[in-house]
Amino acid sequence: MAPVTESHTDVLIIGAGPSGLAAAYWMARCGVNARIIDKRATKVFRGHADGLRAGTLELFDSMGFQHRVLHEGVEITEFCFWAPDENGNLKRTKQVRSESLDSAPYRMHGLSQGRIERYILDAIKDSSNLVVERGVAAESLEYDASLENNHEEYPITAKLRTLTEEELGAASTYGGSQSLSRDNVAPDDVEDLTPGRKHEPGTVEVVKAKYLISCDGGRSWTRKQLDIPFTGSTTEHIWGVLDVVPITNFPDVRRAATVSSEFGTLLVIPRERQLVRFYVPLTEVDASSGRFDRSSITLDMMREKVQQMLKPFQFDFKVCDWWTTYQIGQRIAQNFTKGRIYLAGDAVHNHSPKVGLGMNISLQDGFNIGWKVALVAKGVAHASILDTYEPERRRLAEMLVDFDRRWSPLFLKQQGGSPPDAHAKFEAMKEILDSVEPFAEGLLSHYGDSPLVHKNGQKLAKNLSPGEKLISAKVRSQADGITRWTTWVFQSDGRFRILLLAGDVRAEEQKHRVLTFGEYLASPDSVLRRFSRKAVKLHATIDVVTIHSAPVEDVQLFDFPEALRPFDDDNGWEYDKIWGDEKCHWDLQCDGRVYEKWGVDRLKGAVVALRPDQYIGWIGDLEDVEGLSKYFEGIFRTPKQRALL
Amino acid sequence: MAPVTESHTDVLIIGAGPSGLAAAYWMARCGVNARIIDKRATKVFRGHADGLRAGTLELFDSMGFQHRVLHEGVEITEFCFWAPDENGNLKRTKQVRSESLDSAPYRMHGLSQGRIERYILDAIKDSSNLVVERGVAAESLEYDASLENNHEEYPITAKLRTLTEEELGAASTYGGSQSLSRDNVAPDDVEDLTPGRKHEPGTVEVVKAKYLISCDGGRSWTRKQLDIPFTGSTTEHIWGVLDVVPITNFPDVRRAATVSSEFGTLLVIPRERQLVRFYVPLTEVDASSGRFDRSSITLDMMREKVQQMLKPFQFDFKVCDWWTTYQIGQRIAQNFTKGRIYLAGDAVHNHSPKVGLGMNISLQDGFNIGWKVALVAKGVAHASILDTYEPERRRLAEMLVDFDRRWSPLFLKQQGGSPPDAHAKFEAMKEILDSVEPFAEGLLSHYGDSPLVHKNGQKLAKNLSPGEKLISAKVRSQADGITRWTTWVFQSDGRFRILLLAGDVRAEEQKHRVLTFGEYLASPDSVLRRFSRKAVKLHATIDVVTIHSAPVEDVQLFDFPEALRPFDDDNGWEYDKIWGDEKCHWDLQCDGRVYEKWGVDRLKGAVVALRPDQYIGWIGDLEDVEGLSKYFEGIFRTPKQRALL
């Protein structure tokens, strides 16, 4: 046995799936002293989650890699409903698509979780030296609540052990028809087939941490250590999941589709590399009650079931990328946090994968707690903002589980095995899809009133709500005329933002209002200065972005006060802080209707405070610097307060 | 001295700049046995060329990495003309942009050559084991013309030497205010700071090659070995090039701009990473005739000159990424080829960099000769297609040099130093820009009649011309409803393509025509079968893509003959071969007007033969299988002909 070493870290993250990596992203971007471990030997390469919703793609845009998703992923354009007609012949009942995202930057995409992990890992690498320590498991966890009110203390003690090859081998039992090799993983994933080990197998290390973010999956070890009940139910229904390159003449195999039959309903999701995912009801194994014997299910059993359900169309495959089985369960953890320990992702919510939403919610969990812990760990923000994590995310977890409770039963075999009524089935499915869409696509989150969300200002921006994400819009850069989505403009760099909707600055009175607001920002009393040390740049903690409504050609960058276009001794003025809401005739998405979309007066504008995750925190007019101050006082420590930590 | 080894390769490429890499791309994609050497120790990281035109971006789309250019590069949206007004105050005379590219996928972008090299290197790595051998110079070249008619022979003998560290050091004298390090190059370029050496310094190797593509720059060693005259002129005018992060209040520093003054005209081009490129007229050193002493020019001299020219605006910089000086010259090589040796890029045309076109033409040179040599080296195509390289590319080189001869003088100091007439200057510049635009953006190439271009069929596709690139359009996939630019659909994989514009297949008669064409394709007499060995897939040499004009919902994939949607035993049917010209209400660029754009009858359609580089080779109607056969007979060898090689 190697000697036990002890070390300290500000933030420990357990689990490097989508939620753990999203949290780690913030540690990397904000320069927080952090560690991230995962008990698996490697990242995920195949299978697992694969549905990406509009809101998640927007988040990726702010993280700098949405172009990789669009390049590799498959856009899911339509949803097709198939069922037997009155003569028992399989027919397409309906082909529908939602129009609610027509003016949004992105729509749903199918792409394997392994690729998403790749992109986040690359983003972390590009901005830090943080590396996932793989093949490392936590073995014990102690929490000393008496230390939790002292920022400098380390209330968390975890014993980490580097697993042996044998232990690692036992962890990877998931299937597929081919073994992993450099010939069948993405070129940029090849190196990760055999990641370097930080420690010798068997090495034990005691790590003391100020904060712990645990994203260790549905069977969360951390949740069990903390004795947090995971309540809900598991039904007896067994499902298969199949990622194959199908050989089929079913016409909608490259569209999202449900196929109803006497055996239950099949779900079809198109994917990258000619793959298609099939969710297969396995009625044969349904009869047994309680936990089922996974080994009784074979790939051929699933092949035959799909063949039965797609008749009279042919179906077969030779390439199987991945397959697994699961039992439907819906559970939510009774608590998401304990002191300075935060659980995220599958560790706090379980549901069936058929809603195509799990990875999104998990990733957004990690994203949510990540920036909060990062800012508190750095001493920039009050610890009280951490209390917003559970209420903000629990509600979404509940909506997720509720969605699944309504959605999954529609895929079950009808009682008595009678053929389904095609139209009724379609109506039932469509009704659920329509009702969950705003939440599923990230347009509605219902974050409640808190230090981070002041429910005000609705009159000034009729279509924007504090507690919701800013509605994406395309704007035109004052400096260079380039068009960009706001998701790109508000990069996820850890800063809060003051979004100055400057209105029509050609009008003398409005120009004066903007100049006055600029003077406030540059003054020692401004929120930019009060919460930053003198030595750092004015915009280090809070960034300022302006979108005006005048034609870009009619105004100039230097008409705007300098606080709106920060100056740097080495790099001059920043050119990507002032934008116009102007129609651009060679980019049809930039339609000059941003103010209208947001419900903001084109002449008078408004001020919006944005959190680092692009959620709206506060709305006010240009004169309400007191309201703005109050908002940020609830979040940031002054340098004096920081010194007292 | 190490012993001299001898080896054989089908294709040797000298020079790994944009043109050499574009040629190497084809060797990688087509699986050709090839070598590529470069005498420099590393790839380019900074400076050099930086203008990317629409046509080049389309080419990148077909190579699979245009998304990286769009992500990192800077779109150049407008061109601004500045000059002193009647009172001598610097004013913006005009701000213009061309609308000719409004319905095209891309517009001009600014991005350093080093990043383009990165993307092509990655594309090569993703599809082959071909690696650039750096620090290797050719030292002698012999050509045995007596062998050139025998495909199996190696008429080229080159002696290659791995350079010593001293020799390498001498080659890198270009400037910048910071030395290169892992902190200031792109993360994915870090590994290339110290590329591995294949051989020990001093190692000499004799390489025998069937074909040589030389892309060794303006002072081409190969051109000199072959005694090819490089005719044209070098003027006495000296220019500086400056890549800096400017500290300036000049409002159009992030737009393309010309600034006229008594000292000459400054050219301003916005770039990635807050960089801006300045082309600076250095009148001080103009006086001396003949070649100038580069060491007499300093960075501060250039800084002061820009300061003078931008007055009354401030200008300074602290970060200089790269700078150099050059002397204007326009030259064209008397021959582009000698036997099986092909010169491409700067080796055959020299001009000033101010036209923002050099990298594009060079890259397209390499792209043009690359696929031709690859197909001939593999024995697939007749050697006669290689004769099309020089006539196709010489005309573009001449247009390039002619553009520069008209454009560059406008940047010179006026005779007598009198202030320029702002309006006259604008008109002169605008006239030149407008006249060269179709050629510069890749919309017009004037490739002449040849085995690769049959000048026919104009009546069937009024806006398409054999010898020009297919005009890009956005189409909707029959199988999945996804929209794509044709540049993506016609991937650069080395195959020719039959583009079947199937017309409105809802009409019975038209459907019959399409079925008949499909039967032809599947028959033993078809061009698909005649030029492929029996053992290989029907579409191995010639791909077939269909774009019909019926609504996507009204027809089904399996309505089309199987020759249009190839089947593979392992992977089933290909789903990206049948497309619709249909308006898509969530993608405004997909407007359902492709047939109209191309001038093709919506009911009756047409057939277009596309070369691997998306140039149109032949146009005919669905019944003209004889014309189609004749076209491909001039290009491909039958398996029997191959056996006789």
Interface residues (C-beta under 8 A of the other chain):
Chain A: H67 R68 L70 H71 V74 E75 T77 E78 Q95 R97 E99 L101 D102 R107 K125 D126 P187 V245 P246 I247 T248 N249 P251 V253 R254 R255 P270 Q274 F317 K318 V319 S477 A479 D480 G481 I482 E553 Q556 L557 F558 D569 D570 N571 G572 W573 Y575 H585 W586 L588 Q589
Chain B: H67 R68 L70 H71 V74 E75 T77 E78 Q95 R97 E99 L101 D102 R107 K125 D126 P187 V245 P246 I247 T248 N249 P251 V253 R254 R255 P270 Q274 F317 K318 V319 S477 A479 D480 G481 I482 E553 Q556 L557 F558 D569 D570 N571 G572 W573 Y575 H585 W586 L588 Q589
